[in-house]
Amino acid sequence: MPIELTMPRLSDTMEAGTVIRWNVKEGDSVKSGAVVADIETDKATMEMPCFDDGRIAAILVESGKQVKVGTPIAIVALDGEDFAAVKAGITPARRAGDAVAVTVAPVAAAGVAAPVAAPSKPVVESVQTETTHGMEELGTSTARMKVSPVARRIAEDAGIDVTKVVGTGPAGRVIKRDVEMAVAQASANRASSSVAPGASATIHAATPLSVSTNAAPTSAAPLALALRGRDVALSNMRQVIARRLVESKTTIPHYQVTMKFDMDALLAMRKSFNEKLSASGIKLSVNDFLVRACALAMAEHPYFNASFAGDSIRIHEQVNIGVAISLPQERGGGLVVGVITDADHKSLRQLSSDARNLAEKARTKGLSMQEMSDATFTISNLGMFGVEHFTAIINPPNSAILACGAAIEQPVVRKGVLCVGTEMQVTLSLDHRVIDGAMAAEYLRTLKEFIEEPETLVV
C-alpha cells in the first residue's frame, strides 16, 4: 500500500513547516534514509528523510508553501507495488493538496479490498463520545478521530466543527492548540468578509483630521491618497522571531548597563597571533576574544549563567555562549543563535573554529536543533557593520545579552594625557529578576579587566 509523507514535527514548538526545496521529483526512486526535502521549521531549516524504499508517486505541496504539521506533502509507491496503478489512483483533489486522510477501503469477498475513492470532505453520519484515557473519540463514517476534552470544549464554545480540524497531537489527535488556531482563522475570515465591497484589505487610506473645532464631522469625509505597497509573507523563522521578541520584552523586566573598553592591547595581541597563525589558515576575530572573556567572567559571576525559574533562580553548570548569526536574504533573512558549549574550557583557537563552523553552516545548510539549544548567555555584535552603540533584547531563558559596538579610534585621555586610542562600547541588557545593577557593574568590571589585559585570556 502506498504511504504518505507528511509534514513532520521537527521541533517541540513547531506547528507548521515550509518546503524550502524538494530534492526529488515525481518518478524518482528513493531509498530508506534518503533526504527528499529541506523543511523550514519555526527555528531552522532541516532535512527530511524518507524511511521506506520506493518511488515518488506524487508531490502534493510545492516548494515555498507552508502547511500544518501532519499535512500530507508527498506519496511514495513502495518497492514491489505497481507504480503506474498507484500514480493513476491519485485523484486530482489529492494532487491539489487536499488534506483529507487516505481511507481504508472496505473489505470485499475473499478478503480483497474494493477500491473506494476518498471523499473530499468527511461526511459525519453520527457522533458518539466515549472517554479513553482522558481523550474523546468522535466516530464518523470515514474515521475515528481523537479529541482532547479541552479542545472539544473550546470548539463547542466557539461554534467550531471539530471534525474539520486537523489534529497535530500524537496519532493525529486534535489538541487545544489546533482548535485555538481554527478559532483564530475563523475570526480572521469573518473580519475579511466584513470589508465593504470594492475595498482593498491590503491598501489603507488615512482620513485627514479637520483643523476647525467648529466643523461637524461628516460621513463622506474626503480620503487621502491611498498608501500602496506589497505584502511579504513571514517565514516560519520570522514568525517565531516576532513572537519570541514580544514575549521577551513583555515578560522580562529589561534594563541596560553600558561601559567602554580600551581595545588597543587586545587588537595588538590579535594582530600578533594572526601573523603567527596565518600559515595554519587560522584568523582570530575580535568576537572570539569577546566570547572567551565573557565565558571566563561568567565563571566568576554565576548569576550571569542563570535563568529565572518562577520561584527560584536556576544556575547552570555549563557555560554555553550563544552567538547571533545573521542569515542572507535568500535564506529568508533573520537571525539564529548558534551555541558554543563549554566556552569557558575552550581555547581561543577552538572558539574561533566553533564560531566559524556555526556561521558557515547556518548560512548554507542551516543549524540543527542541538546547535541552537541550551545557550546560557548571548553575544550580539554589530561592530563589524560600523555600529557604535545599540541595545539587544534578551534571548529567553537567558538572563543577559551583550551588545557589542565597533572598536573606534578616537581622542582619549590615558594617564592624564590626551592621545589617540581605540575604544569599544558594550551594553548589557539584563533580567532584573535575576541580576541587579550592582551585580551588572561587577560583571562588566571583570569583563573590562579581561579585555584590557588580554594576556589573561590565554593563561
Contacts in CASP RR format, 6 or more apart in sequence:
PFRMAT RR
TARGET T0000
AUTHOR 0000-0000-0000
METHOD contacts of the structure
MODEL  1
MPIELTMPRLSDTMEAGTVIRWNVKEGDSVKSGAVVADIETDKATMEMPC
FDDGRIAAILVESGKQVKVGTPIAIVALDGEDFAAVKAGITPARRAGDAV
AVTVAPVAAAGVAAPVAAPSKPVVESVQTETTHGMEELGTSTARMKVSPV
ARRIAEDAGIDVTKVVGTGPAGRVIKRDVEMAVAQASANRASSSVAPGAS
ATIHAATPLSVSTNAAPTSAAPLALALRGRDVALSNMRQVIARRLVESKT
TIPHYQVTMKFDMDALLAMRKSFNEKLSASGIKLSVNDFLVRACALAMAE
HPYFNASFAGDSIRIHEQVNIGVAISLPQERGGGLVVGVITDADHKSLRQ
LSSDARNLAEKARTKGLSMQEMSDATFTISNLGMFGVEHFTAIINPPNSA
ILACGAAIEQPVVRKGVLCVGTEMQVTLSLDHRVIDGAMAAEYLRTLKEF
IEEPETLVV
1 78 0 8 1.000
1 81 0 8 1.000
2 57 0 8 1.000
2 75 0 8 1.000
2 76 0 8 1.000
2 77 0 8 1.000
2 78 0 8 1.000
2 81 0 8 1.000
2 86 0 8 1.000
3 52 0 8 1.000
3 75 0 8 1.000
3 76 0 8 1.000
3 78 0 8 1.000
4 72 0 8 1.000
4 74 0 8 1.000
4 75 0 8 1.000
4 76 0 8 1.000
4 102 0 8 1.000
5 36 0 8 1.000
5 48 0 8 1.000
5 50 0 8 1.000
5 72 0 8 1.000
5 73 0 8 1.000
5 74 0 8 1.000
5 75 0 8 1.000
5 76 0 8 1.000
6 69 0 8 1.000
6 70 0 8 1.000
6 71 0 8 1.000
6 72 0 8 1.000
6 73 0 8 1.000
7 16 0 8 1.000
7 17 0 8 1.000
7 39 0 8 1.000
7 61 0 8 1.000
7 67 0 8 1.000
7 68 0 8 1.000
7 69 0 8 1.000
7 70 0 8 1.000
7 71 0 8 1.000
7 73 0 8 1.000
8 39 0 8 1.000
8 48 0 8 1.000
8 69 0 8 1.000
8 70 0 8 1.000
9 69 0 8 1.000
9 70 0 8 1.000
9 168 0 8 1.000
10 39 0 8 1.000
10 41 0 8 1.000
10 46 0 8 1.000
10 48 0 8 1.000
10 369 0 8 1.000
11 41 0 8 1.000
11 42 0 8 1.000
11 43 0 8 1.000
11 44 0 8 1.000
11 369 0 8 1.000
13 42 0 8 1.000
13 43 0 8 1.000
13 240 0 8 1.000
14 41 0 8 1.000
14 42 0 8 1.000
14 43 0 8 1.000
14 69 0 8 1.000
14 236 0 8 1.000
15 42 0 8 1.000
15 68 0 8 1.000
15 69 0 8 1.000
15 168 0 8 1.000
15 177 0 8 1.000
15 181 0 8 1.000
16 42 0 8 1.000
16 66 0 8 1.000
16 67 0 8 1.000
16 68 0 8 1.000
16 69 0 8 1.000
16 236 0 8 1.000
17 39 0 8 1.000
17 40 0 8 1.000
17 41 0 8 1.000
17 42 0 8 1.000
17 66 0 8 1.000
17 67 0 8 1.000
17 68 0 8 1.000
17 69 0 8 1.000
17 236 0 8 1.000
18 39 0 8 1.000
18 40 0 8 1.000
18 64 0 8 1.000
18 65 0 8 1.000
18 66 0 8 1.000
18 67 0 8 1.000
18 235 0 8 1.000
18 236 0 8 1.000
19 37 0 8 1.000
19 38 0 8 1.000
19 39 0 8 1.000
19 40 0 8 1.000
19 61 0 8 1.000
19 62 0 8 1.000
19 63 0 8 1.000
19 64 0 8 1.000
19 65 0 8 1.000
19 67 0 8 1.000
19 73 0 8 1.000
20 37 0 8 1.000
20 38 0 8 1.000
20 39 0 8 1.000
20 40 0 8 1.000
20 45 0 8 1.000
20 63 0 8 1.000
20 64 0 8 1.000
21 37 0 8 1.000
21 38 0 8 1.000
21 63 0 8 1.000
22 36 0 8 1.000
22 37 0 8 1.000
22 59 0 8 1.000
22 63 0 8 1.000
23 35 0 8 1.000
23 36 0 8 1.000
23 37 0 8 1.000
23 38 0 8 1.000
24 30 0 8 1.000
24 34 0 8 1.000
24 36 0 8 1.000
24 37 0 8 1.000
24 56 0 8 1.000
24 59 0 8 1.000
25 56 0 8 1.000
25 59 0 8 1.000
26 56 0 8 1.000
26 57 0 8 1.000
26 58 0 8 1.000
26 59 0 8 1.000
27 55 0 8 1.000
27 56 0 8 1.000
27 57 0 8 1.000
27 83 0 8 1.000
28 55 0 8 1.000
28 56 0 8 1.000
29 54 0 8 1.000
29 55 0 8 1.000
30 36 0 8 1.000
30 50 0 8 1.000
30 52 0 8 1.000
30 53 0 8 1.000
30 54 0 8 1.000
30 55 0 8 1.000
30 56 0 8 1.000
30 76 0 8 1.000
31 50 0 8 1.000
31 53 0 8 1.000
31 54 0 8 1.000
32 50 0 8 1.000
32 51 0 8 1.000
32 52 0 8 1.000
32 53 0 8 1.000
33 49 0 8 1.000
33 50 0 8 1.000
33 51 0 8 1.000
34 49 0 8 1.000
34 50 0 8 1.000
35 47 0 8 1.000
35 48 0 8 1.000
35 49 0 8 1.000
36 48 0 8 1.000
36 49 0 8 1.000
36 50 0 8 1.000
36 56 0 8 1.000
36 74 0 8 1.000
37 47 0 8 1.000
37 48 0 8 1.000
37 73 0 8 1.000
37 74 0 8 1.000
38 45 0 8 1.000
38 46 0 8 1.000
38 47 0 8 1.000
38 48 0 8 1.000
39 45 0 8 1.000
39 46 0 8 1.000
39 47 0 8 1.000
39 48 0 8 1.000
40 235 0 8 1.000
40 236 0 8 1.000
40 237 0 8 1.000
41 236 0 8 1.000
42 236 0 8 1.000
42 237 0 8 1.000
42 239 0 8 1.000
42 240 0 8 1.000
43 237 0 8 1.000
43 240 0 8 1.000
43 336 0 8 1.000
43 369 0 8 1.000
43 372 0 8 1.000
44 237 0 8 1.000
44 336 0 8 1.000
44 366 0 8 1.000
44 367 0 8 1.000
44 368 0 8 1.000
44 369 0 8 1.000
44 372 0 8 1.000
45 331 0 8 1.000
45 365 0 8 1.000
45 366 0 8 1.000
46 366 0 8 1.000
46 368 0 8 1.000
46 369 0 8 1.000
50 76 0 8 1.000
52 76 0 8 1.000
52 78 0 8 1.000
53 78 0 8 1.000
53 79 0 8 1.000
54 76 0 8 1.000
54 77 0 8 1.000
54 78 0 8 1.000
54 79 0 8 1.000
55 76 0 8 1.000
55 77 0 8 1.000
55 83 0 8 1.000
56 74 0 8 1.000
56 75 0 8 1.000
56 76 0 8 1.000
57 75 0 8 1.000
57 76 0 8 1.000
57 77 0 8 1.000
57 83 0 8 1.000
57 86 0 8 1.000
57 87 0 8 1.000
57 90 0 8 1.000
58 74 0 8 1.000
58 75 0 8 1.000
58 87 0 8 1.000
58 90 0 8 1.000
58 94 0 8 1.000
58 95 0 8 1.000
59 73 0 8 1.000
59 74 0 8 1.000
60 72 0 8 1.000
60 73 0 8 1.000
60 74 0 8 1.000
60 75 0 8 1.000
60 94 0 8 1.000
60 95 0 8 1.000
60 96 0 8 1.000
60 97 0 8 1.000
61 67 0 8 1.000
61 71 0 8 1.000
61 73 0 8 1.000
61 74 0 8 1.000
61 97 0 8 1.000
66 233 0 8 1.000
66 236 0 8 1.000
67 73 0 8 1.000
67 99 0 8 1.000
68 166 0 8 1.000
68 168 0 8 1.000
69 168 0 8 1.000
70 166 0 8 1.000
70 167 0 8 1.000
70 168 0 8 1.000
70 172 0 8 1.000
71 99 0 8 1.000
71 166 0 8 1.000
72 94 0 8 1.000
72 97 0 8 1.000
72 99 0 8 1.000
72 101 0 8 1.000
72 102 0 8 1.000
75 86 0 8 1.000
75 90 0 8 1.000
75 94 0 8 1.000
77 83 0 8 1.000
77 86 0 8 1.000
77 87 0 8 1.000
91 98 0 8 1.000
91 117 0 8 1.000
91 118 0 8 1.000
93 100 0 8 1.000
93 120 0 8 1.000
94 100 0 8 1.000
94 118 0 8 1.000
98 120 0 8 1.000
99 166 0 8 1.000
100 118 0 8 1.000
100 119 0 8 1.000
100 120 0 8 1.000
100 121 0 8 1.000
100 122 0 8 1.000
101 118 0 8 1.000
101 143 0 8 1.000
102 118 0 8 1.000
103 116 0 8 1.000
103 118 0 8 1.000
103 119 0 8 1.000
103 142 0 8 1.000
103 143 0 8 1.000
104 113 0 8 1.000
105 113 0 8 1.000
105 114 0 8 1.000
105 115 0 8 1.000
105 116 0 8 1.000
106 113 0 8 1.000
106 114 0 8 1.000
106 116 0 8 1.000
107 113 0 8 1.000
107 114 0 8 1.000
108 114 0 8 1.000
118 142 0 8 1.000
119 142 0 8 1.000
121 164 0 8 1.000
122 140 0 8 1.000
122 141 0 8 1.000
122 142 0 8 1.000
122 143 0 8 1.000
122 163 0 8 1.000
122 164 0 8 1.000
123 140 0 8 1.000
123 141 0 8 1.000
123 142 0 8 1.000
124 140 0 8 1.000
124 141 0 8 1.000
124 163 0 8 1.000
125 140 0 8 1.000
125 141 0 8 1.000
126 139 0 8 1.000
126 140 0 8 1.000
126 141 0 8 1.000
127 138 0 8 1.000
127 139 0 8 1.000
127 140 0 8 1.000
127 163 0 8 1.000
128 138 0 8 1.000
128 139 0 8 1.000
129 136 0 8 1.000
129 137 0 8 1.000
129 138 0 8 1.000
130 136 0 8 1.000
130 137 0 8 1.000
132 146 0 8 1.000
134 148 0 8 1.000
134 149 0 8 1.000
135 146 0 8 1.000
135 147 0 8 1.000
135 148 0 8 1.000
135 149 0 8 1.000
135 173 0 8 1.000
136 146 0 8 1.000
136 147 0 8 1.000
136 148 0 8 1.000
136 149 0 8 1.000
136 152 0 8 1.000
137 144 0 8 1.000
137 145 0 8 1.000
137 146 0 8 1.000
137 147 0 8 1.000
138 144 0 8 1.000
138 145 0 8 1.000
138 146 0 8 1.000
138 147 0 8 1.000
138 162 0 8 1.000
138 163 0 8 1.000
139 145 0 8 1.000
140 163 0 8 1.000
145 162 0 8 1.000
145 163 0 8 1.000
145 167 0 8 1.000
145 172 0 8 1.000
145 173 0 8 1.000
145 174 0 8 1.000
146 171 0 8 1.000
146 172 0 8 1.000
146 173 0 8 1.000
146 174 0 8 1.000
147 155 0 8 1.000
147 162 0 8 1.000
147 173 0 8 1.000
147 174 0 8 1.000
148 173 0 8 1.000
148 174 0 8 1.000
148 175 0 8 1.000
148 176 0 8 1.000
150 175 0 8 1.000
150 176 0 8 1.000
151 162 0 8 1.000
151 165 0 8 1.000
151 174 0 8 1.000
151 175 0 8 1.000
151 176 0 8 1.000
151 178 0 8 1.000
151 179 0 8 1.000
152 162 0 8 1.000
152 174 0 8 1.000
154 160 0 8 1.000
154 176 0 8 1.000
154 179 0 8 1.000
154 180 0 8 1.000
154 183 0 8 1.000
155 161 0 8 1.000
155 162 0 8 1.000
155 165 0 8 1.000
155 179 0 8 1.000
155 182 0 8 1.000
155 183 0 8 1.000
158 179 0 8 1.000
158 183 0 8 1.000
158 186 0 8 1.000
160 179 0 8 1.000
160 182 0 8 1.000
160 183 0 8 1.000
160 186 0 8 1.000
162 174 0 8 1.000
162 179 0 8 1.000
164 182 0 8 1.000
165 174 0 8 1.000
165 178 0 8 1.000
165 179 0 8 1.000
165 182 0 8 1.000
166 174 0 8 1.000
166 178 0 8 1.000
167 173 0 8 1.000
167 174 0 8 1.000
167 175 0 8 1.000
167 178 0 8 1.000
168 175 0 8 1.000
168 177 0 8 1.000
168 178 0 8 1.000
169 175 0 8 1.000
169 178 0 8 1.000
192 201 0 8 1.000
195 201 0 8 1.000
200 226 0 8 1.000
202 229 0 8 1.000
202 231 0 8 1.000
203 226 0 8 1.000
203 227 0 8 1.000
203 228 0 8 1.000
203 229 0 8 1.000
204 226 0 8 1.000
204 227 0 8 1.000
205 223 0 8 1.000
205 224 0 8 1.000
205 225 0 8 1.000
205 226 0 8 1.000
205 227 0 8 1.000
206 223 0 8 1.000
206 224 0 8 1.000
206 227 0 8 1.000
207 221 0 8 1.000
207 223 0 8 1.000
207 224 0 8 1.000
208 221 0 8 1.000
208 222 0 8 1.000
208 224 0 8 1.000
210 217 0 8 1.000
234 242 0 8 1.000
235 332 0 8 1.000
235 333 0 8 1.000
237 327 0 8 1.000
237 332 0 8 1.000
237 333 0 8 1.000
237 334 0 8 1.000
237 336 0 8 1.000
238 332 0 8 1.000
238 333 0 8 1.000
238 334 0 8 1.000
241 334 0 8 1.000
241 335 0 8 1.000
244 395 0 8 1.000
244 396 0 8 1.000
245 393 0 8 1.000
247 396 0 8 1.000
248 254 0 8 1.000
248 393 0 8 1.000
248 394 0 8 1.000
248 395 0 8 1.000
248 396 0 8 1.000
249 393 0 8 1.000
251 396 0 8 1.000
252 308 0 8 1.000
252 394 0 8 1.000
252 396 0 8 1.000
252 431 0 8 1.000
252 433 0 8 1.000
253 431 0 8 1.000
253 432 0 8 1.000
253 433 0 8 1.000
254 393 0 8 1.000
254 394 0 8 1.000
254 429 0 8 1.000
254 430 0 8 1.000
254 431 0 8 1.000
254 432 0 8 1.000
255 429 0 8 1.000
255 430 0 8 1.000
255 432 0 8 1.000
255 437 0 8 1.000
256 391 0 8 1.000
256 427 0 8 1.000
256 428 0 8 1.000
256 429 0 8 1.000
256 430 0 8 1.000
257 427 0 8 1.000
257 428 0 8 1.000
257 430 0 8 1.000
257 437 0 8 1.000
257 440 0 8 1.000
257 441 0 8 1.000
257 444 0 8 1.000
258 389 0 8 1.000
258 425 0 8 1.000
258 426 0 8 1.000
258 427 0 8 1.000
258 428 0 8 1.000
259 425 0 8 1.000
259 426 0 8 1.000
259 444 0 8 1.000
259 447 0 8 1.000
259 448 0 8 1.000
260 423 0 8 1.000
260 424 0 8 1.000
260 425 0 8 1.000
260 426 0 8 1.000
261 423 0 8 1.000
261 424 0 8 1.000
261 425 0 8 1.000
261 426 0 8 1.000
261 447 0 8 1.000
261 448 0 8 1.000
261 451 0 8 1.000
261 452 0 8 1.000
262 412 0 8 1.000
262 414 0 8 1.000
262 421 0 8 1.000
262 422 0 8 1.000
262 423 0 8 1.000
262 451 0 8 1.000
262 452 0 8 1.000
263 286 0 8 1.000
263 407 0 8 1.000
263 422 0 8 1.000
263 423 0 8 1.000
263 424 0 8 1.000
263 451 0 8 1.000
264 421 0 8 1.000
264 422 0 8 1.000
265 452 0 8 1.000
265 453 0 8 1.000
265 454 0 8 1.000
266 286 0 8 1.000
266 289 0 8 1.000
266 451 0 8 1.000
266 452 0 8 1.000
266 454 0 8 1.000
267 286 0 8 1.000
267 407 0 8 1.000
267 422 0 8 1.000
269 454 0 8 1.000
269 455 0 8 1.000
270 284 0 8 1.000
270 285 0 8 1.000
270 286 0 8 1.000
270 289 0 8 1.000
273 284 0 8 1.000
273 348 0 8 1.000
274 282 0 8 1.000
274 283 0 8 1.000
274 284 0 8 1.000
277 283 0 8 1.000
277 284 0 8 1.000
277 349 0 8 1.000
282 349 0 8 1.000
282 352 0 8 1.000
282 353 0 8 1.000
283 352 0 8 1.000
284 348 0 8 1.000
284 349 0 8 1.000
284 352 0 8 1.000
285 352 0 8 1.000
285 355 0 8 1.000
286 381 0 8 1.000
286 407 0 8 1.000
287 323 0 8 1.000
287 355 0 8 1.000
287 379 0 8 1.000
287 381 0 8 1.000
287 404 0 8 1.000
288 348 0 8 1.000
288 351 0 8 1.000
288 352 0 8 1.000
288 355 0 8 1.000
289 348 0 8 1.000
289 451 0 8 1.000
289 454 0 8 1.000
289 457 0 8 1.000
290 379 0 8 1.000
290 381 0 8 1.000
290 402 0 8 1.000
290 404 0 8 1.000
290 451 0 8 1.000
291 321 0 8 1.000
291 323 0 8 1.000
291 340 0 8 1.000
291 343 0 8 1.000
291 351 0 8 1.000
291 355 0 8 1.000
291 379 0 8 1.000
292 343 0 8 1.000
292 346 0 8 1.000
292 348 0 8 1.000
292 351 0 8 1.000
292 450 0 8 1.000
292 457 0 8 1.000
293 447 0 8 1.000
293 450 0 8 1.000
293 451 0 8 1.000
293 457 0 8 1.000
294 321 0 8 1.000
294 343 0 8 1.000
294 377 0 8 1.000
294 379 0 8 1.000
294 402 0 8 1.000
294 447 0 8 1.000
295 319 0 8 1.000
295 321 0 8 1.000
295 343 0 8 1.000
295 344 0 8 1.000
295 346 0 8 1.000
296 344 0 8 1.000
296 450 0 8 1.000
296 456 0 8 1.000
296 457 0 8 1.000
297 304 0 8 1.000
297 443 0 8 1.000
297 446 0 8 1.000
297 447 0 8 1.000
297 450 0 8 1.000
298 304 0 8 1.000
298 305 0 8 1.000
298 319 0 8 1.000
298 344 0 8 1.000
298 376 0 8 1.000
298 377 0 8 1.000
299 305 0 8 1.000
299 319 0 8 1.000
299 344 0 8 1.000
300 446 0 8 1.000
301 439 0 8 1.000
301 442 0 8 1.000
301 443 0 8 1.000
301 446 0 8 1.000
302 315 0 8 1.000
303 313 0 8 1.000
303 315 0 8 1.000
303 399 0 8 1.000
303 434 0 8 1.000
303 435 0 8 1.000
303 439 0 8 1.000
304 377 0 8 1.000
304 399 0 8 1.000
304 400 0 8 1.000
304 435 0 8 1.000
304 439 0 8 1.000
304 443 0 8 1.000
305 315 0 8 1.000
305 316 0 8 1.000
305 319 0 8 1.000
305 376 0 8 1.000
305 377 0 8 1.000
306 313 0 8 1.000
306 314 0 8 1.000
306 315 0 8 1.000
306 316 0 8 1.000
306 376 0 8 1.000
306 399 0 8 1.000
306 434 0 8 1.000
307 313 0 8 1.000
307 314 0 8 1.000
307 316 0 8 1.000
307 376 0 8 1.000
307 397 0 8 1.000
307 398 0 8 1.000
307 399 0 8 1.000
307 434 0 8 1.000
308 314 0 8 1.000
308 397 0 8 1.000
308 399 0 8 1.000
308 431 0 8 1.000
308 433 0 8 1.000
308 434 0 8 1.000
313 434 0 8 1.000
316 376 0 8 1.000
318 341 0 8 1.000
318 342 0 8 1.000
318 374 0 8 1.000
318 376 0 8 1.000
319 342 0 8 1.000
319 343 0 8 1.000
319 344 0 8 1.000
319 345 0 8 1.000
319 376 0 8 1.000
319 377 0 8 1.000
320 339 0 8 1.000
320 340 0 8 1.000
320 341 0 8 1.000
320 342 0 8 1.000
320 343 0 8 1.000
320 374 0 8 1.000
320 375 0 8 1.000
320 376 0 8 1.000
320 377 0 8 1.000
321 339 0 8 1.000
321 340 0 8 1.000
321 343 0 8 1.000
321 375 0 8 1.000
321 376 0 8 1.000
321 377 0 8 1.000
321 378 0 8 1.000
321 379 0 8 1.000
322 337 0 8 1.000
322 338 0 8 1.000
322 339 0 8 1.000
322 340 0 8 1.000
322 375 0 8 1.000
322 377 0 8 1.000
322 378 0 8 1.000
322 379 0 8 1.000
322 395 0 8 1.000
323 337 0 8 1.000
323 338 0 8 1.000
323 339 0 8 1.000
323 340 0 8 1.000
323 355 0 8 1.000
323 358 0 8 1.000
323 359 0 8 1.000
323 378 0 8 1.000
323 379 0 8 1.000
324 335 0 8 1.000
324 336 0 8 1.000
324 337 0 8 1.000
324 378 0 8 1.000
324 379 0 8 1.000
324 380 0 8 1.000
324 381 0 8 1.000
324 392 0 8 1.000
325 335 0 8 1.000
325 336 0 8 1.000
325 337 0 8 1.000
325 338 0 8 1.000
325 358 0 8 1.000
325 359 0 8 1.000
325 362 0 8 1.000
325 363 0 8 1.000
326 333 0 8 1.000
326 334 0 8 1.000
326 335 0 8 1.000
327 333 0 8 1.000
327 334 0 8 1.000
327 335 0 8 1.000
327 336 0 8 1.000
327 362 0 8 1.000
327 363 0 8 1.000
328 363 0 8 1.000
331 363 0 8 1.000
331 366 0 8 1.000
336 362 0 8 1.000
336 366 0 8 1.000
336 367 0 8 1.000
336 372 0 8 1.000
337 372 0 8 1.000
337 375 0 8 1.000
337 378 0 8 1.000
337 395 0 8 1.000
338 358 0 8 1.000
338 362 0 8 1.000
338 367 0 8 1.000
338 371 0 8 1.000
338 372 0 8 1.000
338 375 0 8 1.000
339 358 0 8 1.000
339 371 0 8 1.000
339 372 0 8 1.000
339 373 0 8 1.000
339 374 0 8 1.000
339 375 0 8 1.000
340 346 0 8 1.000
340 351 0 8 1.000
340 354 0 8 1.000
340 355 0 8 1.000
340 358 0 8 1.000
341 374 0 8 1.000
343 351 0 8 1.000
346 354 0 8 1.000
347 458 0 8 1.000
348 457 0 8 1.000
348 458 0 8 1.000
358 367 0 8 1.000
358 371 0 8 1.000
361 367 0 8 1.000
361 371 0 8 1.000
375 395 0 8 1.000
375 398 0 8 1.000
376 398 0 8 1.000
377 398 0 8 1.000
377 399 0 8 1.000
377 400 0 8 1.000
377 401 0 8 1.000
377 402 0 8 1.000
378 392 0 8 1.000
378 394 0 8 1.000
378 395 0 8 1.000
378 398 0 8 1.000
378 400 0 8 1.000
378 401 0 8 1.000
378 402 0 8 1.000
379 401 0 8 1.000
379 402 0 8 1.000
379 404 0 8 1.000
380 392 0 8 1.000
380 401 0 8 1.000
380 402 0 8 1.000
380 403 0 8 1.000
380 404 0 8 1.000
381 403 0 8 1.000
381 404 0 8 1.000
381 405 0 8 1.000
382 390 0 8 1.000
382 403 0 8 1.000
382 404 0 8 1.000
382 405 0 8 1.000
382 406 0 8 1.000
383 404 0 8 1.000
383 405 0 8 1.000
383 406 0 8 1.000
383 407 0 8 1.000
383 424 0 8 1.000
384 406 0 8 1.000
385 406 0 8 1.000
386 405 0 8 1.000
386 406 0 8 1.000
387 405 0 8 1.000
387 406 0 8 1.000
388 405 0 8 1.000
388 406 0 8 1.000
388 408 0 8 1.000
388 425 0 8 1.000
389 403 0 8 1.000
389 405 0 8 1.000
389 425 0 8 1.000
389 427 0 8 1.000
390 403 0 8 1.000
390 405 0 8 1.000
390 427 0 8 1.000
391 403 0 8 1.000
391 427 0 8 1.000
391 429 0 8 1.000
392 401 0 8 1.000
392 402 0 8 1.000
392 403 0 8 1.000
392 427 0 8 1.000
392 429 0 8 1.000
393 401 0 8 1.000
393 429 0 8 1.000
394 400 0 8 1.000
394 401 0 8 1.000
394 429 0 8 1.000
394 430 0 8 1.000
394 431 0 8 1.000
395 401 0 8 1.000
398 431 0 8 1.000
399 430 0 8 1.000
399 431 0 8 1.000
399 433 0 8 1.000
399 434 0 8 1.000
399 435 0 8 1.000
400 428 0 8 1.000
400 429 0 8 1.000
400 430 0 8 1.000
400 431 0 8 1.000
400 435 0 8 1.000
400 440 0 8 1.000
401 428 0 8 1.000
401 429 0 8 1.000
402 426 0 8 1.000
402 427 0 8 1.000
402 428 0 8 1.000
403 426 0 8 1.000
403 427 0 8 1.000
403 428 0 8 1.000
403 429 0 8 1.000
404 424 0 8 1.000
404 426 0 8 1.000
405 424 0 8 1.000
405 425 0 8 1.000
405 426 0 8 1.000
406 424 0 8 1.000
407 422 0 8 1.000
407 423 0 8 1.000
407 424 0 8 1.000
408 422 0 8 1.000
408 423 0 8 1.000
408 424 0 8 1.000
409 420 0 8 1.000
409 421 0 8 1.000
409 422 0 8 1.000
410 420 0 8 1.000
410 421 0 8 1.000
410 422 0 8 1.000
410 423 0 8 1.000
411 418 0 8 1.000
411 419 0 8 1.000
411 420 0 8 1.000
411 421 0 8 1.000
412 418 0 8 1.000
412 419 0 8 1.000
412 420 0 8 1.000
412 421 0 8 1.000
412 423 0 8 1.000
413 419 0 8 1.000
414 421 0 8 1.000
424 451 0 8 1.000
426 444 0 8 1.000
426 447 0 8 1.000
428 440 0 8 1.000
428 443 0 8 1.000
428 444 0 8 1.000
430 437 0 8 1.000
430 440 0 8 1.000
435 443 0 8 1.000
449 456 0 8 1.000
450 456 0 8 1.000
450 457 0 8 1.000
END
